[in-house]
Structure formats: structure tokens, C-alpha cells
Amino acid sequence: MSMQFTSGIKHPEFYLWDAWSYESNNVFHLFCLAIPRRDFWDAPIDPSDRNNHAFHIHHFESTDSGATWRDVGVHRRPGMTKPYDEANVWSGSVTPLPDGIVEAYTGVRSASSEQPFIQNLVLSLLNADGSSASGHCVLCPERDHDYIVSSGYFIDDKENLGSNKGECGGPILAWRDPFVFAYDQKTYVAFAAKSSEREPALGIAQVVNGLQEAVLLPPISLPDSDEFTQFEIPKLFYLQKLKQYILVAATTDRQSEMQHDCEISNCIRLYIGESPFGPWIRAGKQSSILCGVDHLFGATILGLDERNNRLIFMAPYTSKATDDLQLSFAPRFFVTLDQLSQQDQLFASWE
């Protein structure tokens, strides 16, 4: 019998972080990155050392809008789209589209011990039962280097791609966390990128020729990008009631890969816009930062609670939380729609 969880997900076997989700036929599907809490020799794994281990993508289901969850198990492991994901799998999305359920994820290739984080954007059409299948890399910073740079994006020189020392002394390569969405009967992927070595940006590409190719659009600036150095795990949610899009993302102010996590500030941010291509504005009149979510990061919007006029979120705790909470999921939380563009600062509410 699969494990059941109430008021969040504290898994006894796995550390969990980053979140993405979709809803179909009143079933909510939650995905996240995971590693075992103990290694092959049954020794405890330190959460701060998780980049030294192979991740997998874990899957949970809920039939009550995220109040409780059932463990579905491992969804995807590294190596299903070699060579692009032979080292690891990082965050992505799963999206129902007219032609099927499309998964996007970050495949990580290691060129050497000095270049372990070469990130690739991979798309896959899932099987009818939602199980994972092999994928196809649509944008690779090695293979497509000249095309990416000529399209207005910043990535380091080929000989430095994926360096564990970061790009130009700053954070590591940002070419990750693809989120698939449909707009105007076309398929797009949004992702975390940079427009210069010190400016995070929202990347956008149109997916063409089935899931085989992606045509880059120019990077999209965020109105407060001077407040952070890393823009991660972007997701779009259309609010029919307001005829606006919500962009939820995670940001940090990391200056160097040599910094310890305790020196880094993590934020969940919300933006609103009339189209996925911007211009994006802060969802709070003075700030995009969501307050009341201490030590949470990598949130996903499960859906809209129309009765109470609020968005439903799930997010995991970072490693800065207490030992009993770190890298587990908090209970769901909410953001009321009447705050958007009306209050200086946005606040989450809890049950």
C-alpha cells in the first residue's frame, strides 16, 4: 500500500525539493526532486551534499486539492535521454496538451569534474498512463551555443560551460527548469536563463515540429531583477477571472558558488502580466516577494479555490528549516486574489 500524507509531505525515505504540478479530472499531480535520506551503505546523507548524488523525480497525487497526498513513486531517473541527462535530472514541468501530456525537465551532463552542471532542456510525450518515456533535447548550450548567444541569451564560453565555479565568478549556468504551456494554439516552453552575466531573465521558446525543435524568443526581463542573481523554477498560471497571467518563481541573491547556503536569501516571487511574454509587473504594488512563507522555495500553484477567491500553493522547505522540516513539503498555503496589484506586499495565508 502506498504511503499517505496529511498537512504536507514529510517522507521517511526521501528528501524532497522544488515543486511542479498539474490537475486532470479532479486529480492533482505533484512532482519534485528527491534523493534518499540514507545512502547505499545506510549512512545518513547530509542535505547540503545532495548535489553529489543522483536525483530522481518523485510523483504524488491528491484528490482533495492538496490537503492530503498519496505517494505514487519514482517518475524519472537520470539516463533516459543520454547523453543530455546522463549525470542528473533537475526541475521541469508536466502539462496536459491537446496532443497528450508533455513533460519538460532539465537534463544535466557532466563534461568533467570541473564542468559537472551542463544543463539541457528536454521534452517528452508521456505514455497514456502518465509514466515516463525517453525524451528529446530541444536546447543544448553545447550543441546550440552560437544560436543561443545570437538570440540574446548569456551563457559562458564552451570551455567553461557548467563550471562548478560559476559563470564569470558568479552563480552557475542558468539554462534550466523548463515549463511547458500553450498559448494561442501554439506550444511554448519558459525557463530560467540570463540575458547578461549578471542579469537573470525568463527564457521563452516556441516548440515546433512536434516536440523535436524549439525556436528561441528574446529573453524577458523582470522588473526587479536587480534584487536577485538567480531566477529559478518559473511557472505560469492563467487567471480567467482577471484575464491575467501569474508568474511564480524562486530567486536567490547568491554571488558565488563558494558561498554557503546560510549566506543566501531565498524568495518566492509573484508577477502578473496580460500575456506570457510580458511585460511582467510585480504582483504587489511595491514588491514581488511573497511574505509569510519562511524557508519555503520552489513553489507551484495547484489551482484556484474559486469559492474563497484564492490561489492554492504547495512548496517544500529549504535546508535552512529545522532538521525535522528541511527538504519536506509544507502544508498547502493560499494567496487571495484581491491582494494582486492592490497591496504593497503580498502575504500567504494558512489553514
Residue, then its C-alpha position, 0 to 999 in steps of 0.5 A: m500500500s502506498m504511503q499517505f500524507t496529511s498537512g504536507i509531505k514529510h517522507p521517511e525515505f526521501y528528501l524532497w525539493d522544488a515543486w511542479s504540478y498539474e490537475s486532470n479530472n479532479v486529480f492533482h499531480l505533484f512532482c519534485l526532486a528527491i534523493p534518499r535520506r540514507d545512502f547505499w551503505d545506510a549512512p545518513i546523507d547530509p542535505s547540503d551534499r545532495n548535489n553529489h548524488a543522483f536525483h530522481i523525480h518523485h510523483f504524488e497525487s491528491t484528490d482533495s486539492g492538496a490537503t492530503w497526498r498519496d505517494v505514487g513513486v519514482h517518475r524519472r531517473p537520470g539516463m533516459t535521454k543520454p547523453y543530455d541527462e546522463a549525470n542528473v535530472w533537475s526541475g521541469s514541468v508536466t502539462p496536459l496538451p491537446d496532443g497528450i501530456v508533455e513533460a519538460y525537465t532539465g537534463v544535466r551532463s557532466a563534461s568533467s569534474e570541473q564542468p559537472f552542471i551542463q544543463n539541457l532542456v528536454l521534452s517528452l510525450l508521456n505514455a497514456d498512463g502518465s509514466s515516463a518515456s525517453g525524451h528529446c533535447v530541444l536546447c543544448p548550450e553545447r550543441d546550440h551555443d552560437y544560436i543561443v548567444s545570437s538570440g540574446y541569451f548569456i551563457d559562458d564560453k564552451e570551455n567553461l560551460g557548467s563550471n562548478k565555479g560559476e559563470c564569470g565568478g558568479p552563480i552557475l549556468a542558468w539554462r534550466d527548469p523548463f515549463v511547458f504551456a500553450y498559448d494561442q494554439k501554439t506550444y511554448v516552453a519558459f525557463a530560467a536563463k540570463s540575458s547578461e552575466r549578471e542579469p537573470a531573465l525568463g527564457i521563452a521558446q516556441v516548440v515546433n515540429g512536434l516536440q523535436e525543435a524549439v525556436l528561441l524568443p528574446p529573453i524577458s526581463l523582470p522588473d526587479s531583477d536587480e534584487f536577485t542573481q538567480f531566477e529559478i523554477p518559473k511557472l505560469f498560471y492563467l487567471q480567467k477571472l482577471k484575464q491575467y497571467i501569474l508568474v511564480a518563481a524562486t530567486t536567490d541573491r547568491q554571488s558565488e558558488m563558494q558561498h554557503d547556503c546560510e549566506i543566501s536569501n531565498c524568495i518566492r516571487l509573484y508577477i502578473g502580466e496580460s500575456p506570457f511574454g510580458p511585460w511582467i509587473r510585480a504582483g504587489k504594488q511595491s514588491s514581488i516577494l511573497c511574505g509569510v512563507d519562511h524557508l519555503f522555495g520552489a513553489t507551484i500553484l495547484g489551482l484556484d479555490e474559486r469559492n474563497n477567491r484564492l490561489i492554492f500553493m504547495a512548496p517544500y522547505t529549504s535546508k535552512a528549516t529545522d532538521d525535522l522540516q528541511l527538504s519536506f513539503a509544507p502544508r498547502f498555503f493560499v494567496t487571495l486574489d484581491q491582494l494582486s496589484q492592490q497591496d504593497q506586499l503580498f502575504a500567504s495565508w494558512e489553514 
